[in-house]
């Protein structure tokens, strides 16, 4: 890669990082080309992008972008996951892939907003339920009291109906 290509790469990479809602750094050592291709496919299916970056270019890009200190990332081969949407799905995709491939790749660290996340924190993030499951849980929690209230009202209506029916039966008996 010549100097002009490096400059273009750094600019494009910087733009992608600025646009991303989350950036995860992984160590993909021990994976062959086919496995990395499969990993890329799974990450793409989760709504993110996986880029293999030379550490020297990554240092230059991070310096230009103004990211927080991520110097621990610069050792070993580095893959970068850029997620513009859901943050949990790409982390889950890497975690599941890692379980199937002898704990490879491993998280180095991540950036979520302004916060730098450790590998352990990214592992916990990957275990979170999906956004849809969290929304369904919240809706269910809000719906439960309303269903209970509707049940109470229905019981009172049934009780009132029974009382009116008994009163009607009593009045018909007095009329005869």
Secondary structure, DSSP 8 states (H G I E B T S, - for coil): --HHHHHHHHHHHHHHHHH-SEEEEEE-TT--HHHHHHHHHHHHHTTEEEEEE-HHHHHHHHHHHT----GGGGSS-EEEEEESS-SHHHHHHHHHHHHHTTT-SEEEEEEETTEEEEHHHHHHHHTS--HHHHHHHHHHHHHHHHHHHHHHHHHHHHHHHHHHHHHHHHHHHHH-
